[in-house]
């Protein structure tokens, strides 16, 4: 009997050793708790979006315009990412990462925040473009569609540049390189760009 108890104690010490084993300075217990916290916030992201936007939706239902409804619908995706960001932040705080992993984790959180902000702007372009004619902006649907795509592309570019800057990547040299490439392409396709500009002017008129 004594031998069996000794074997069980030895087995338990092995279990404790595995439980406390660390990878990248993180023990298994903290890792599981951090994953649980992140999973909880991830599962409740839809509920959070409905509760957050639901209060504004009740106010929007009282108005005659449908613009506010479209804006709330467009923001449902970005708002749903807010709990994911919060969950990731608390999970990484529980992990208490060491250098250089804490810098990478902070960069991921900041990148998620920037992505959520610019995704919201990207989604708002559609509803805003639909309300422009009622504000006196006279333009064809084709021109409005092109303008919407241009504005979306601008938000994508600024968002991408912001995320790159958060990781310490200089955007200026990249733009300079792309500018030189653009000049080379433009010199080789002058006729194509002339026709393209002429077509855009005709559409604008």
C-alpha positions in Angstrom: 0.0 0.0 0.0 2.8 2.3 0.9 4.5 1.7 -2.4 1.2 2.5 -4.3 1.0 5.8 -2.4 4.5 6.6 -3.2 3.8 5.9 -6.9 0.7 8.2 -6.8 2.7 10.9 -5.1 5.3 10.6 -7.8 2.6 10.8 -10.5 1.1 13.9 -8.9 4.5 15.6 -8.8 4.8 14.9 -12.6 1.3 16.4 -13.1 2.4 19.5 -11.1 5.6 19.7 -13.1 3.7 19.7 -16.4 1.1 22.2 -15.1 3.8 24.6 -14.0 5.9 24.1 -17.1 6.5 27.3 -19.0 6.7 28.1 -22.6 8.0 31.6 -23.5 7.9 32.3 -19.8 4.2 31.5 -19.5 3.0 28.7 -17.2 0.1 26.5 -18.4 -2.3 27.7 -15.7 -2.0 31.4 -16.7 -2.3 30.4 -20.4 -5.5 28.5 -19.9 -7.0 31.4 -17.8 -6.0 33.9 -20.5 -7.6 31.8 -23.2 -10.8 31.4 -21.1 -11.0 35.2 -20.7 -10.5 35.8 -24.4 -13.1 33.1 -25.3 -15.7 34.7 -23.0 -15.3 38.1 -24.6 -15.2 36.6 -28.1 -18.5 34.7 -27.5 -20.3 37.8 -26.2 -19.2 40.1 -29.0 -22.5 39.7 -30.8 -24.5 40.4 -27.6 -22.4 43.4 -26.9 -23.0 44.8 -30.4 -26.8 44.3 -30.0 -26.9 45.9 -26.6 -24.8 48.8 -27.6 -26.5 49.5 -30.9 -29.9 48.6 -29.5 -30.2 51.8 -27.4 -29.2 53.9 -30.4 -31.6 51.9 -32.6 -34.5 52.8 -30.4 -33.7 56.4 -30.9 -33.3 55.9 -34.6 -36.7 54.3 -34.9 -38.2 57.6 -33.7 -36.8 59.6 -36.6 -38.2 59.8 -40.1 -34.9 59.4 -42.0 -33.4 56.0 -42.7 -29.9 57.2 -42.7 -29.4 56.6 -39.0 -30.6 53.0 -39.4 -28.1 52.4 -42.2 -25.3 54.0 -40.2 -26.0 51.7 -37.2 -26.1 48.7 -39.6 -22.8 49.7 -41.1 -21.2 50.0 -37.6 -22.4 46.6 -36.3 -19.3 44.9 -37.5 -16.7 47.3 -36.0 -18.6 47.6 -32.8 -18.6 43.8 -32.5 -14.8 43.9 -32.5 -14.7 46.0 -29.4 -15.2 43.1 -27.0 -12.5 41.1 -28.9 -10.0 44.0 -28.3 -10.9 44.2 -24.7 -10.7 40.4 -24.2 -7.3 40.3 -26.0 -6.0 43.1 -23.8 -7.0 41.5 -20.5 -5.8 38.1 -21.7 -2.4 39.5 -22.6 -2.2 41.3 -19.3 -2.8 38.0 -17.5 0.0 36.4 -19.5 2.5 39.0 -18.3 4.7 38.5 -21.3 8.4 39.2 -21.3 10.5 41.0 -23.9 10.2 41.0 -26.9 6.8 39.3 -26.8 5.1 42.0 -24.8 6.0 44.5 -27.5 4.5 42.2 -30.1 1.4 41.8 -28.0 1.0 45.6 -27.6 1.5 46.1 -31.3 -1.3 43.6 -32.0 -3.7 45.4 -29.7 -2.9 48.7 -31.2 -3.2 47.3 -34.7 -6.7 45.9 -33.8 -7.8 49.3 -32.5 -6.6 51.1 -35.7 -8.2 48.4 -37.9 -11.5 48.8 -36.0 -11.5 52.6 -36.4 -10.8 52.7 -40.1 -13.1 49.8 -40.7 -15.9 51.9 -39.2 -15.0 54.8 -41.5 -14.9 52.4 -44.5 -18.3 51.1 -43.7 -19.8 54.6 -43.2 -18.9 55.7 -46.8 -21.9 53.9 -48.2 -24.6 55.5 -46.0 -23.0 58.9 -46.4 -22.9 58.6 -50.2 -26.6 57.8 -50.2 -27.5 60.9 -48.3 -25.4 63.3 -50.5 -28.1 63.8 -53.2 -30.7 64.9 -50.5 -28.1 67.5 -49.3 -28.0 69.2 -52.7 -25.0 67.3 -54.1 -25.9 66.7 -57.7 -24.1 63.8 -59.2 -25.0 60.7 -61.2 -25.0 57.3 -59.5 -22.0 56.3 -61.6 -20.0 59.3 -60.2 -21.2 58.7 -56.7 -20.1 55.1 -57.0 -16.7 56.1 -58.2 -16.3 58.7 -55.4 -17.3 56.1 -52.8 -14.7 53.7 -54.1 -12.0 56.4 -54.1 -12.9 57.5 -50.5 -12.9 53.8 -49.4 -9.5 53.3 -51.0 -8.2 56.4 -49.2 -9.3 55.0 -45.8 -7.8 51.7 -46.6 -4.5 53.4 -47.5 -4.5 55.6 -44.4 -5.4 52.7 -42.2 -2.7 50.5 -43.7 -0.1 53.3 -43.3 -1.2 53.8 -39.6 -0.8 50.1 -38.8 2.6 50.0 -40.5 3.6 53.1 -38.5 2.5 51.4 -35.3 5.0 48.6 -36.0 7.8 51.1 -36.6 7.8 50.7 -40.4 8.5 54.0 -42.2 5.8 54.8 -44.8 7.7 57.6 -46.5 10.4 55.5 -48.2 7.7 53.1 -49.4 5.7 56.0 -50.9 8.8 57.3 -52.6 9.5 53.9 -54.1 5.9 53.6 -55.3 6.0 57.1 -56.7 9.1 56.3 -58.8 7.4 53.1 -60.0 4.2 55.1 -60.8 6.3 57.6 -62.9 7.9 54.8 -64.8 4.5 53.1 -65.5 2.9 56.5 -66.4 5.7 57.2 -69.0 5.1 53.9 -70.6 1.3 54.2 -70.7 0.6 57.9 -71.4 -2.1 57.2 -74.0 -4.0 54.9 -71.6 -3.9 57.6 -68.8 -5.0 60.3 -71.2 -8.1 58.2 -72.2 -8.8 57.4 -68.6 -8.7 61.1 -67.5 -10.8 62.1 -70.5 -13.4 59.5 -69.6 -13.6 60.7 -66.0 -14.1 64.3 -67.2 -16.9 63.2 -69.4 -18.6 61.3 -66.5 -18.2 64.3 -64.2 -19.8 66.6 -66.8 
